[in-house]
Amino acid sequence: MAGDAGAALERMDAWVRRRPWLGDLLVAVVLAGVLLPVSSAMVADAGPDPGETVALFSLLGALHVAVAFRRWRPAPAFLVLAAAELGLALVPFLSSAGAPATSYPAVLLPSSVAYLVGAYSVSAYGRNRWPSLSLAVGVAGAVLVTVRVATAPGPTTALGAGGSGELLLLAVAVLGAVVAAWALGRFRRLRADQLTALAERTRRAEADREQRDRQAAADERARIARELHDVVAHSVTVMVRQAEGGRYVAARDPAAAATALATIAETGRTALTDMRALLGVLHPGRGPAVEDPQPTLDDLPELVRRIRASGQPVSLRVDGRPRPMDRAAHLAAYRLVQEALTNVGRHAGPQVAAEVVLTWSRRSLRLHVTDRGTPPRATDGLPAGGRGLAGMRERLHLVGGRLSAGPAESGGFAVVGEIPTAGAGAVGSGRR
């Protein structure tokens, strides 16, 4: 029951917020209902001539009507209120029928409080220089009211016997009311600006977070694409080569055919294992970080062994003392060699010898993969639209390295990568 009442109040509040004019109209009606009867009674009691009575009631009506437009049209509403106050200050003095010797300016009628509402509103909702202008107009009006009271005719005024202390008190009260209305409006405006700025910062932060999430997703998709390319391209190349060799020798050398089939099965199982580890990223129950073991430089001898078993002559040489490298650098180096050797079999031919040289220096690892093919070849690198060289270059760029690829001076094709090692966090293979 309480929940239904709360929901109803929230709906009502939202409905009112979408219609700010309704609140302004309510304020104007309440203000007129409280102040206008008193002001009208005071005007009637003063008994001015008919022309002055019409003028006074018109000015009082303008005051209360302008309040209804205080937020919708704050500047025009303030101008109407200021003009009405000026008119009340300039019309002839009023005096009570019960005390005809006491006179006061009509600007002291209770309905003049509506001007303070307008001064607050133009300070809170006005644009450009309107808040400052309203303060200047209010100060000038306070001075004018003080002067009018001081020059009221008759032996006594609304302040009594015309003492300077009472006049000073009136001046301070009127000026204080004007400044207070202006200050409250400025505070409301500054508070609203702060909330707007906070909402904008929140919106921008949310947009930045979404952009980072989209970028992270794009980076993850690119990483998965690279991994899939490396795993599938290498494994399928080895399997196709073994299948073709096994087909040719199956009739005359069953043992060699059986070896080829075993290699195909082993390569397929390895590829499936790698793909399962990679695609685990896409499982909704797992985070983006994959803790399954990834190949490292320690796995290069096994990679070379598998390629040799497929019939591709490959040699591996390591120069220098291994240096520390993080896991990402290890994986990038391994994938570079894997992709380069896969391309040798694809583009140079199954019997072309290849050489892998790892050269360790104090600050970097240089990987040099060359083959002894005879240019011109079908492709120097990759076919248009391929991901091989592009993926290798992107991998090395992510770990601060660089890649160059092209025809070698001694013939064939060369892929050269360099990966920095200084500042790496762990010594060893970097297996994870």
C-alpha positions in Angstrom: 0.0 0.0 0.0 2.8 2.4 1.0 4.6 1.4 -2.2 1.6 2.3 -4.3 1.3 5.7 -2.6 5.0 6.4 -3.2 4.8 5.4 -6.9 1.7 7.7 -7.2 3.7 10.6 -5.7 6.6 10.0 -8.0 4.3 10.0 -11.0 2.7 13.2 -9.8 6.1 14.8 -9.3 7.3 13.8 -12.7 4.0 15.1 -14.2 4.5 18.5 -12.5 8.2 18.7 -13.5 7.2 18.3 -17.1 4.8 21.3 -16.7 6.8 24.1 -14.8 4.2 26.7 -15.8 1.8 24.9 -13.6 3.9 25.6 -10.5 4.4 29.2 -11.5 0.7 29.7 -12.0 0.1 28.2 -8.5 2.6 30.6 -6.9 1.0 33.5 -8.7 -2.5 32.5 -7.5 -1.4 31.9 -3.9 0.5 35.2 -3.8 -2.5 37.1 -5.3 -4.9 35.4 -2.9 -2.8 36.4 0.1 -1.6 39.9 -0.8 -4.1 41.4 -3.3 -7.1 41.5 -0.9 -5.0 43.5 1.6 -3.6 45.8 -1.0 -7.0 46.4 -2.4 -8.5 47.1 1.0 -5.7 49.7 1.6 -6.4 51.4 -1.7 -10.1 51.5 -1.1 -9.5 52.8 2.4 -7.3 55.6 1.0 -10.2 56.7 -1.3 -8.2 58.1 -4.3 -10.1 59.6 -7.2 -11.5 57.2 -9.8 -8.6 57.7 -12.3 -6.0 56.9 -9.6 -8.0 53.9 -8.4 -8.0 52.4 -11.9 -4.3 53.1 -12.3 -3.5 51.5 -8.9 -5.6 48.4 -9.5 -4.1 48.0 -13.0 -0.6 48.2 -11.5 -1.4 45.7 -8.8 -2.9 43.3 -11.3 0.2 43.6 -13.5 2.4 42.6 -10.5 0.5 39.4 -9.8 0.0 38.4 -13.4 3.7 38.8 -14.2 4.6 36.3 -11.5 2.9 33.6 -13.5 5.5 34.0 -16.2 8.6 34.3 -14.0 10.3 31.1 -15.3 8.8 30.9 -18.8 9.8 34.5 -19.6 11.9 35.7 -16.7 13.2 38.9 -18.4 9.9 40.2 -19.7 8.2 39.3 -16.4 10.9 41.2 -14.5 10.5 44.3 -16.8 6.7 44.3 -16.2 7.3 44.0 -12.4 9.9 46.8 -12.4 7.6 49.1 -14.5 4.7 48.4 -12.2 6.8 49.2 -9.1 8.0 52.4 -10.7 4.3 53.3 -11.4 3.4 52.6 -7.8 6.3 54.8 -6.6 5.2 57.7 -8.7 1.5 57.8 -8.2 0.2 60.2 -5.6 0.6 59.3 -1.9 -2.0 57.3 -0.1 -3.4 58.0 3.3 -5.7 56.0 5.6 -9.2 57.3 6.1 -8.7 56.8 9.9 -5.5 58.8 9.9 -5.7 61.3 7.1 -2.5 63.1 8.3 -0.4 60.0 7.7 0.6 59.5 4.1 2.8 56.8 2.3 3.7 55.9 -1.2 1.7 53.2 -2.9 4.9 51.2 -3.5 4.7 50.1 0.1 1.5 48.1 -0.5 1.8 44.4 0.3 1.5 43.4 -3.4 5.0 44.9 -4.0 6.4 41.6 -2.5 5.7 40.2 -6.0 8.6 42.3 -7.3 11.0 40.3 -5.0 9.7 37.1 -6.5 10.4 38.4 -10.0 13.9 39.6 -9.0 14.7 36.2 -7.6 13.4 34.5 -10.8 15.3 36.7 -13.2 18.5 36.1 -11.2 18.0 32.4 -11.2 16.7 31.8 -14.7 17.7 34.9 -16.7 20.4 34.8 -19.3 23.3 37.1 -20.2 23.4 40.3 -18.1 19.8 40.2 -16.8 20.8 39.0 -13.2 23.3 42.0 -12.9 20.7 44.4 -14.4 18.1 43.2 -11.9 20.4 44.0 -9.0 21.1 47.5 -10.3 17.3 48.1 -10.8 16.6 46.8 -7.3 19.2 49.0 -5.7 17.9 52.1 -7.6 14.3 51.1 -6.6 15.3 50.9 -2.9 16.8 54.4 -3.1 13.7 55.7 -4.9 11.4 54.2 -2.2 13.5 55.7 0.6 13.4 59.2 -1.1 9.6 59.0 -1.7 9.0 58.1 2.0 11.3 60.9 3.1 9.4 63.4 1.0 5.9 62.3 1.9 3.7 65.4 2.7 1.9 65.9 6.0 3.1 66.2 9.6 3.6 62.4 9.9 4.4 59.6 7.5 4.0 55.9 7.6 7.1 55.8 9.7 5.8 58.0 12.4 7.1 61.5 13.1 9.7 61.4 10.4 12.7 60.4 12.5 15.9 59.7 10.6 16.4 56.4 12.4 13.1 55.0 11.1 14.0 56.2 7.6 17.4 54.5 7.8 15.7 51.3 9.0 13.4 51.4 6.1 16.2 51.9 3.6 18.2 49.0 5.0 15.1 46.7 5.0 14.2 47.5 1.4 17.7 47.2 0.2 18.3 44.0 2.2 15.1 42.5 0.7 16.2 43.3 -2.8 19.8 42.0 -2.3 18.5 38.9 -0.6 16.1 38.1 -3.5 19.0 38.6 -6.0 21.4 36.5 -3.9 19.0 33.6 -3.6 18.4 33.7 -7.3 22.1 33.6 -8.0 22.6 30.8 -5.6 19.9 28.8 -7.3 21.5 29.5 -10.7 25.0 28.5 -9.6 23.6 25.4 -8.0 21.7 24.5 -11.2 24.9 25.1 -13.2 26.9 22.9 -10.9 24.3 20.1 -11.2 24.3 20.5 -15.0 28.1 20.4 -15.2 28.1 17.3 -12.9 25.5 15.7 -15.1 27.5 16.5 -18.2 30.7 15.1 -16.6 28.8 12.0 -15.7 27.5 11.7 -19.3 31.0 12.2 -20.7 32.4 9.7 -18.2 29.8 7.2 -19.3 30.4 7.9 -22.9 34.2 7.5 -22.3 33.6 4.2 -20.5 31.4 2.9 -23.3 34.1 4.0 -25.8 36.7 2.2 -23.8 34.5 -0.9 -23.6 34.0 -0.8 -27.4 37.7 -0.4 -27.9 38.5 -3.2 -25.5 36.0 -5.4 -27.4 37.5 -4.4 -30.7 41.0 -5.2 -29.4 39.8 -8.5 -28.1 38.2 -9.4 -31.4 41.4 -8.5 -33.2 43.4 -10.6 -30.7 41.1 -13.6 -31.3 41.4 -13.1 -35.0 45.2 -13.1 -34.9 45.2 -16.2 -32.7 42.7 -18.1 -34.9 44.7 -17.2 -38.0 47.9 -18.4 -36.5 46.5 -21.6 -35.1 44.3 -22.5 -38.0 46.7 -21.5 -40.8 49.7 -23.3 -39.4 47.8 -26.5 -38.4 45.8 -26.8 -41.6 49.0 -26.2 -43.7 50.7 -29.1 -41.9 47.7 -31.3 -42.1 47.2 -30.7 -45.8 50.9 -31.3 -46.5 50.8 -34.6 -44.5 47.6 -35.7 -46.2 49.0 -35.1 -49.7 52.3 -36.9 -48.8 50.4 -39.8 -47.2 48.2 -40.2 -50.3 51.1 -40.6 -52.6 52.9 -43.2 -50.4 49.9 -45.1 -49.1 50.2 -47.8 -51.8 53.9 -48.5 -51.7 54.8 -47.5 -48.1 51.9 -48.1 -45.6 54.2 -47.3 -42.7 54.9 -43.8 -44.0 51.2 -43.3 -44.6 50.5 -44.3 -41.1 53.1 -41.9 -39.8 51.5 -39.1 -41.9 48.1 -39.9 -40.5 49.5 -39.8 -37.0 51.0 -36.4 -37.6 47.7 -35.2 -39.0 45.9 -36.5 -35.9 48.4 -34.9 -33.5 48.3 -31.6 -35.3 44.5 -31.6 -35.3 44.4 -32.3 -31.6 46.9 -29.5 -30.9 44.9 -27.1 -33.0 41.6 -28.1 -31.3 43.2 -27.6 -27.9 44.5 -24.2 -28.8 41.2 -23.1 -30.3 39.3 -24.3 -27.2 41.6 -22.2 -25.0 41.2 -19.2 -27.3 37.5 -19.4 -27.7 37.0 -19.8 -23.9 37.2 -16.0 -23.9 33.8 -15.9 -25.6 32.2 -18.0 -22.9 29.8 -15.9 -20.8 31.0 -17.4 -17.6 34.7 -16.4 -18.2 36.4 -13.1 -18.1 38.6 -11.7 -20.8 41.8 -12.9 -19.2 42.7 -16.5 -20.4 44.9 -18.4 -18.0 45.3 -21.4 -20.2 49.0 -22.1 -21.3 50.1 -20.2 -24.4 53.1 -21.1 -26.5 56.4 -19.5 -25.8 59.9 -19.5 -27.1 60.5 -22.7 -25.2 58.0 -24.3 -27.6 59.9 -23.4 -30.8 61.9 -26.7 -30.9 58.6 -28.6 -30.8 57.2 -26.4 -33.6 60.3 -27.0 -35.7 60.0 -30.7 -35.1 56.4 -30.8 -36.3 57.2 -28.8 -39.4 60.2 -31.1 -40.2 57.9 -34.1 -39.7 55.6 -32.6 -42.4 58.5 -32.7 -44.9 59.6 -29.0 -44.7 63.4 -28.7 -44.0 63.8 -26.2 -41.1 66.8 -25.4 -38.9 66.8 -23.5 -35.6 69.8 -21.6 -34.2 70.0 -19.5 -31.0 72.8 -17.0 -30.6 73.5 -15.2 -27.3 72.2 -15.6 -23.8 68.4 -15.4 -23.4 67.1 -12.3 -21.6 64.0 -11.7 -19.6 60.7 -11.2 -21.6 57.1 -11.0 -20.5 54.4 -13.4 -21.6 53.0 -11.2 -24.3 56.5 -10.8 -25.9 57.1 -14.6 -25.7 53.7 -15.3 -27.4 54.4 -12.6 -30.1 57.8 -14.1 -30.9 56.5 -17.6 -31.1 53.6 -16.6 -33.4 55.9 -14.7 -35.6 58.1 -17.7 -36.2 55.0 -19.9 -36.6 53.4 -17.6 -39.2 56.7 -17.1 -41.1 57.3 -20.9 -41.4 53.7 -21.5 -42.4 54.1 -18.9 -45.2 57.2 -20.7 -46.4 55.3 -23.9 -47.0 52.4 -22.0 -48.6 54.2 -19.6 -50.9 57.7 -21.0 -51.5 56.9 -24.7 -51.7 56.9 -27.8 -49.5 60.6 -28.7 -50.1 62.1 -25.3 -49.7 64.5 -25.1 -46.7 64.0 -22.5 -44.1 66.2 -21.2 -41.3 65.2 -19.6 -38.0 67.8 -17.6 -36.1 67.2 -16.1 -32.7 69.8 -13.5 -31.7 69.7 -12.3 -28.1 71.3 -9.0 -27.2 71.4 -7.0 -24.0 68.2 -5.1 -24.9 66.3 -7.0 -27.6 65.6 -10.3 -29.3 66.0 -10.4 -33.1 64.2 -13.1 -34.9 65.3 -13.9 -38.5 63.3 -16.4 -40.6 64.5 -16.9 -44.1 63.9 -19.5 -46.8 65.9 -20.5 -49.9 63.1 -20.2 -52.4 63.9 -18.8 -55.8 62.2 -15.5 -56.6 60.0 -14.5 -58.3 57.4 -16.3 -56.2 53.7 -16.4 -56.4 53.4 -13.9 -53.6 56.1 -12.0 -51.7 54.5 -12.0 -48.4 50.7 -12.6 -48.5 47.9 -12.3 -50.9 45.9 -9.1 -50.9 43.7 -9.0 -47.9 45.6 -11.6 -46.0 46.2 -11.3 -42.3 49.7 -12.9 -42.0 52.2 -10.1 -42.2 49.6 -7.6 -40.9 49.0 -9.8 -37.9 52.7 -10.2 -37.2 53.3 -6.5 -37.5 50.4 -5.8 -35.1 51.6 -8.3 -32.6 55.1 -6.9 -32.5 53.8 -3.3 -32.3 51.7 -4.2 -29.2 54.9 -5.4 -27.4 57.0 -2.4 -28.6 58.7 -4.3 -31.4 59.0 -3.9 -35.1 58.8 -6.1 -38.2 60.3 -6.0 -41.7 59.7 -8.5 -44.5 60.7 -8.8 -48.1 63.0 -10.6 -50.6 66.3 -11.6 -49.0 69.6 -10.5 -50.5 70.7 -14.1 -50.9 67.4 -15.1 -52.5 64.2 -16.3 -51.1 62.2 -14.4 -48.6 63.1 -12.9 -45.1 61.0 -12.0 -42.2 62.9 -10.1 -39.5 61.4 -9.1 -36.2 62.8 -7.3 -33.2 61.3 -7.3 -29.7 62.7 -5.3 -26.7 63.7 -7.3 -23.6 65.0 -4.6 -21.2 62.7 -4.1 -18.2 60.9 -7.4 -18.6 59.3 -8.6 -15.4 60.3 -12.3 -15.3 63.1 -14.5 -16.4 62.5 -17.7 -18.3 60.1 -19.0 -20.8 57.2 -16.8 -19.6 54.8 -19.8 -19.9 51.4 -19.2 -18.3 
